[in-house]
């Protein structure tokens, strides 16, 4: 079957609905969700400002290859937040429950698949993929 707009939308919504909400997995003594931010441009920093005041949310790590943005995000996250240039350090950190991916669009697929493989819950900014095929692959990986 050749993908069309309808199958693309079904694929994209399947990816969004196929991931479990990290907050719903927080139980008992683990009463907080620790989030790593990958890509700290204006949109990601705006989301950080919305997440920071929420009860039970900890902005644990920030990642960007552009140091001025990394430092701006670190100011929002707080002094205890890990600062890294390589997003894989966030994915390797077992204390981080979820990642917010706000990196440039061409990194969304790779970072999302790597985050799934690392067992992280994911929020990824739009566009989630550049092609229908990329989106379909992401759905397959999330559903597996």
N, C-alpha and C positions, 0 to 999 in steps of 0.2 A: 504494500500500500504506500503510495506517495504521500508524504506529510502535507497537510494543508493548515490553514489558520485554525480550524476547529480542533484538529489533533494536536497542534501546538499548544493551544489554550488548555486542552485537557491534560497534556503532559505537564505544563507549567503549574497548573493547579494541583495536579497529583503530587508534584514535588513539594509544594507548599503544605499540602495536607498530609503528606506521607511522613513528614518529620514529626516526632513527638515534641511537645513543648517541654523545654527543659525545666521550667518552673513546676510543672506537674510531677516531675520525678523527684523533687526535693522532699525528703521525708525525715521525720524524727530529729535527731541531733544535727543533721545536715540541713539547717534551716535557712541557708543562703545559697544563692547561685552565683558562681564566680565566672565572670565573662572576660574573654580576651578580645581586644579590638584589633582587627587586621586591616590596615589601611586607615589613616586618620585624617582624611580630608574634611572639608566643611560639613558634608552630610553625616559622616561618622561622628564627628564632634558634636553635632546637633543631637544625634541620637544618644550619645553619651550623656549629654546634659539632661535628657529626658529620663534616662535609666538611673542616673546617680541618686536621685532622691527617693527612689522606690525602696520600700522595706525589703530586706532579704537579698538585695542585689549588691554585688561587689565588683567593681571594675578592676580586675586583678592584673591585667597586662595590656600593653599597647605596643603595636608594631607598625613601623613605617620605615622605608628606606630614606625618606627625606627628613632630616633631623629637625628642622623648624616645626614641621607638623607633629612629629613625634613628641617634641617638648610641649607643644600646645595641648596635645591629648594627655600627656602625663600630668599637666597642671589640673586638668579636669578629673582624671582618675585618682589622683592623690599620690602622696609620697611613697606609699608602700607598693605601688603598681610596678610590675616588672616592665622594663623598657628594652625592646629588642628590634633589630633590623631584619631578622630572618623569621618569618611567620611559623616555620616548623618548630621553633623553640616553644611557641605557645601551644602548638598541637601536641608536643611531647610532654607538656606539663600536665601531670595527672590531677593536679589540684584545680585546673580550669575545666568547668563543666560545659561551657558553650562559647561560641565565637560569633562575633558580628563581623561580617566581611564587607568592607567598604572600599576595597582596593580597586584599581582601574579595571574596567570591564573585561579586558582580555585575560585577567587572572581569575575571574569568578569560577569558572569550571574547575580549573586545577585546584584551587584552594578549597572549594566545596568538596571535591572528591577526596582530597587529602584529609579534610576535617572529618568526613564520614568514616574513613579508614581509621582515624584516631579515636573514634567513638564520641565525638563532640556533637552537641546540638548546635544548629546553625541558623543564623539569620543572614541572608545575603541580599545586598541591594540590587535593584534592577539596573540593567537587564541581567537576568540570571544566566543567560547564555546568548551567544551570537547566532546560533543556528538551531533549528528544530532538532537536528541530530544530537547536538551537544546536550540540549534539554532532555531528550529521551534517554541518553546515557546517564545523566544525573539521576533521573527518576529510577532507572533500573538499579543503580548503585544504592540509592536510599532505600528502596523497597527490599533489596536483598539483605 
